[in-house]
Amino acid sequence: MARAVTTRHRTIATVAAWIVALLIFFPILYTIITSFKSEAEAIQGFSLIPSGTIESYAEVEAQRGYFHFFLNSVILSVGSTVLALIIAVPAAWAMAFSPTRRTKDVLMWMLSTKMMPAVAVLFPIYLIFRNLGLLDSRIGITVMLMLINLPIVVWMLYTYFREIPGEILEAARMDGASLWGEIIYVLTPMAIPGIASTMLLNIILAWNEAFWTLRLTTANAAPLTAFISSFSSPEGLFWAKLSAASTLAIAPILIMGWFSQRQLVRGLTFGAVK
């Protein structure tokens, strides 16, 4: 009887999980289907049958130049992730292995910055970027993306580092390891799953960031989020072209997430997030 109840619960949970997964994936699927329609077909109404035309993709590439925006997205997301890890690893190490009475307060303060509406600080940040000559520059946007995701990176690494026994680091110190030697040669190799999952998550967050990239860039440093928004005009929305642009923008990150899902789940499971 108990086994039958357990089997029933598992079946219900599996069906529920599939329903949730399909609900989440359906907008992506419909966007991909619409991208293979003509503009006339795209505005006719709901339909899951594509016409098979690729004219929207050809026009998107001819009008805007996809690879320029794609290269910017890669540079900004990877660059901001590397910069965030350089800052977050020592910070998380200090708070995990040398905590003070204020460590939890600092962590909560960092996390609270993510709860602040971005529009509330848009004006001062825009003025700072303008005065420093960082508007529409890759360096400026890289730093901005690093700063907005840094609290999450520190929190994830801190939580993961706490799972590592402190006795191992003490043994390294007794063997004569320096501070940086302890971080680079002892802590980092042991924390590879957590660092990898943190890196992947930060790349996804940076890739999908739209608010700041749309307001601090125009052309030179504009990523794929700006590429998508360029297909909204006063004349209206071109649904087929917009869907094609969206598909081209999300395809790289979807492929990366698909191939790295095992590493991401492993890192999250083994302590990166509790």
matplotlib code that plots the C-alpha trace (Angstrom):
import matplotlib.pyplot as plt

x = [0.0, 2.8, 4.6, 1.5, 1.1, 4.7, 4.5, 1.3, 3.0, 6.0, 3.8, 1.9, 5.1, 6.5, 3.4, 3.4, 7.1, 6.4, 3.5, 5.6, 8.5, 6.2, 4.5, 8.0, 9.3, 6.2, 6.9, 10.4, 8.9, 6.3, 9.0, 11.1, 8.0, 7.0, 10.6, 10.0, 6.9, 6.5, 5.3, 1.8, 1.5, 2.9, 0.2, -2.7, -3.2, -2.1, -0.7, 1.9, 2.5, 5.5, 5.7, 9.4, 10.6, 13.9, 13.4, 13.1, 16.6, 18.1, 16.5, 17.6, 21.2, 21.1, 19.5, 21.3, 24.4, 23.9, 27.5, 28.5, 26.0, 26.8, 30.5, 29.6, 27.4, 30.2, 32.8, 30.5, 29.2, 32.5, 34.4, 32.0, 32.1, 35.9, 36.1, 33.4, 35.2, 38.5, 36.8, 34.3, 36.7, 38.9, 35.8, 34.0, 37.1, 37.5, 33.9, 33.8, 37.0, 37.7, 34.2, 33.6, 30.5, 29.5, 30.0, 26.3, 25.4, 27.7, 26.2, 22.7, 23.6, 25.1, 22.0, 19.7, 21.2, 19.6, 16.2, 16.5, 14.7, 17.3, 15.5, 16.0, 19.8, 19.6, 20.1, 23.3, 24.8, 24.2, 25.8, 28.8, 29.2, 28.9, 31.4, 33.9, 33.4, 32.1, 28.8, 28.6, 31.9, 32.6, 34.7, 31.9, 29.2, 31.5, 32.0, 28.3, 27.3, 30.0, 28.6, 25.0, 25.7, 28.5, 26.3, 24.9, 28.4, 29.7, 26.7, 27.0, 30.8, 30.4, 27.8, 29.9, 33.2, 31.5, 31.1, 34.9, 36.5, 38.7, 41.2, 42.4, 43.3, 45.0, 47.1, 48.1, 49.2, 51.2, 53.0, 54.0, 51.3, 50.9, 47.6, 47.3, 48.8, 46.1, 43.4, 44.8, 46.3, 44.2, 40.7, 40.1, 40.7, 38.4, 35.7, 35.7, 32.1, 30.8, 33.0, 31.9, 28.2, 28.6, 30.4, 27.7, 24.9, 26.6, 27.2, 23.4, 22.5, 24.9, 23.7, 20.1, 20.6, 18.5, 17.8, 21.4, 22.6, 19.7, 20.3, 24.1, 24.8, 23.8, 25.8, 29.5, 29.0, 25.4, 24.7, 22.0, 19.4, 19.8, 19.7, 16.2, 14.9, 15.9, 13.0, 10.5, 9.8, 7.2, 5.6, 4.9, 6.3, 7.5, 6.7, 8.5, 11.7, 11.4, 11.0, 14.0, 16.1, 15.0, 15.8, 19.3, 19.8, 18.7, 20.1, 23.8, 22.8, 20.3, 23.0, 25.5, 23.0, 22.1, 25.7, 26.7, 23.5, 25.3, 28.0, 25.6, 23.4, 26.4, 27.7, 24.4, 23.8, 27.1, 26.8, 26.8, 23.2, 21.5]
y = [0.0, 2.4, 1.6, 2.2, 5.6, 6.5, 5.5, 7.6, 10.6, 10.3, 10.0, 13.2, 15.0, 14.0, 15.1, 18.4, 18.9, 18.3, 20.7, 23.4, 22.8, 23.0, 26.2, 27.8, 26.6, 27.4, 31.1, 30.2, 27.6, 30.0, 32.6, 30.2, 29.1, 32.7, 33.5, 31.1, 32.9, 35.9, 39.2, 38.7, 35.2, 36.4, 39.0, 36.8, 35.1, 32.2, 29.3, 26.6, 25.8, 27.7, 28.4, 27.4, 30.7, 32.2, 35.6, 37.2, 35.9, 37.2, 40.6, 40.8, 40.1, 42.5, 45.3, 45.2, 43.0, 40.3, 39.3, 42.8, 42.6, 38.9, 39.7, 42.5, 40.2, 37.6, 40.2, 41.9, 38.7, 36.9, 40.0, 40.9, 37.3, 37.1, 40.5, 39.5, 36.3, 38.1, 40.3, 37.8, 34.8, 36.7, 38.4, 35.2, 33.5, 36.3, 36.1, 32.2, 31.5, 34.8, 36.0, 38.9, 40.0, 42.1, 39.5, 38.6, 42.3, 42.9, 39.9, 41.1, 44.7, 43.4, 41.3, 44.3, 46.2, 43.7, 44.6, 48.3, 49.4, 50.0, 53.1, 54.7, 55.1, 55.5, 59.3, 59.4, 56.4, 57.9, 61.2, 59.3, 57.4, 60.5, 62.5, 59.6, 59.0, 55.5, 55.8, 53.2, 51.7, 48.0, 48.8, 50.8, 48.2, 45.4, 47.1, 47.9, 44.3, 43.1, 45.4, 44.5, 40.7, 40.9, 40.4, 37.1, 35.9, 36.6, 35.0, 31.8, 31.5, 32.3, 29.6, 27.1, 27.9, 27.3, 23.6, 23.2, 22.1, 24.9, 22.3, 21.8, 25.5, 25.4, 22.4, 24.4, 27.3, 24.9, 23.7, 27.3, 28.3, 32.1, 33.8, 33.9, 30.4, 29.2, 30.7, 29.8, 26.4, 24.9, 26.6, 27.2, 23.6, 22.3, 24.8, 24.2, 22.9, 25.9, 28.4, 26.9, 27.0, 30.6, 31.5, 30.0, 31.7, 35.1, 34.7, 34.0, 37.0, 39.3, 38.0, 38.7, 42.1, 44.7, 47.7, 49.0, 47.9, 49.7, 52.9, 53.1, 52.0, 53.1, 51.3, 50.5, 48.5, 47.5, 43.7, 41.5, 43.0, 46.2, 44.2, 42.9, 46.3, 47.8, 46.0, 48.0, 51.2, 54.0, 52.2, 49.2, 45.8, 43.5, 40.2, 37.9, 39.9, 40.5, 36.7, 36.0, 38.5, 37.1, 33.5, 34.6, 36.3, 33.4, 30.5, 30.8, 31.0, 28.1, 26.0, 26.8, 26.0, 22.7, 21.5, 22.8, 21.8, 18.8, 21.1, 23.7, 21.3, 19.6, 22.9, 24.0, 20.7, 20.4, 23.6, 26.7, 27.4, 25.9]
z = [0.0, 1.0, -2.2, -4.3, -2.6, -3.2, -6.9, -7.3, -5.7, -8.0, -11.0, -10.0, -9.3, -12.7, -14.5, -12.6, -13.4, -17.2, -17.1, -15.5, -17.9, -20.9, -19.6, -19.2, -22.6, -24.6, -25.1, -26.4, -28.7, -30.1, -30.7, -32.7, -34.7, -35.4, -36.6, -39.5, -40.7, -42.9, -41.4, -42.9, -41.3, -38.0, -37.5, -38.6, -35.3, -33.1, -35.1, -34.3, -37.9, -39.4, -43.1, -43.2, -44.6, -43.4, -44.9, -41.4, -40.5, -43.7, -43.2, -39.6, -40.5, -43.5, -41.6, -38.2, -38.3, -35.8, -35.2, -33.9, -31.2, -30.5, -30.1, -27.6, -25.6, -25.4, -24.3, -21.8, -20.2, -20.0, -19.0, -16.2, -15.0, -14.8, -13.1, -10.6, -9.7, -9.2, -6.6, -5.2, -4.5, -2.0, -0.5, 0.0, 1.4, 4.0, 5.1, 5.1, 6.9, 8.8, 9.8, 12.2, 14.1, 11.1, 8.4, 8.2, 8.2, 5.3, 3.4, 4.0, 3.0, -0.3, -1.0, -0.2, -3.1, -5.4, -4.0, -5.0, -8.2, -10.8, -12.1, -8.8, -9.4, -13.2, -13.2, -11.0, -12.7, -16.1, -15.0, -13.7, -16.9, -19.0, -17.0, -17.1, -20.8, -20.3, -22.1, -25.0, -24.0, -23.4, -20.3, -18.7, -19.4, -18.2, -14.9, -14.6, -15.2, -12.7, -10.0, -10.4, -10.2, -7.6, -4.6, -6.0, -6.9, -3.4, -1.8, -3.9, -3.3, 0.4, 0.8, -1.1, 0.7, 4.1, 3.0, 2.8, 6.1, 7.5, 8.7, 5.2, 4.9, 8.3, 7.2, 4.1, 6.4, 8.5, 5.4, 4.6, 2.1, 1.7, 1.7, -2.1, -2.4, 0.0, -2.2, -5.6, -5.0, -2.2, -2.0, -5.7, -6.9, -4.2, -5.0, -8.8, -9.0, -7.0, -9.0, -12.3, -11.4, -10.2, -13.4, -15.6, -13.7, -13.8, -17.6, -18.0, -15.9, -17.7, -21.1, -20.3, -18.7, -20.6, -18.4, -18.1, -21.5, -23.3, -21.3, -21.3, -24.9, -28.3, -31.0, -30.2, -27.0, -27.6, -26.9, -28.2, -25.9, -27.8, -31.0, -30.1, -29.1, -32.4, -34.1, -32.1, -34.0, -34.2, -37.2, -35.0, -34.1, -36.8, -35.1, -37.5, -37.5, -33.7, -33.2, -35.4, -33.6, -30.2, -31.4, -32.5, -29.2, -26.9, -29.0, -27.8, -24.1, -24.5, -26.2, -23.5, -20.7, -22.4, -22.6, -19.2, -17.2, -15.5, -14.2, -13.2, -11.3, -9.7, -8.4, -7.1, -5.4, -3.8, -1.8, -4.1, -3.0, 0.0]

ax = plt.figure().add_subplot(projection="3d")
ax.plot(x, y, z, "-o")
ax.set_aspect("equal")
plt.show()
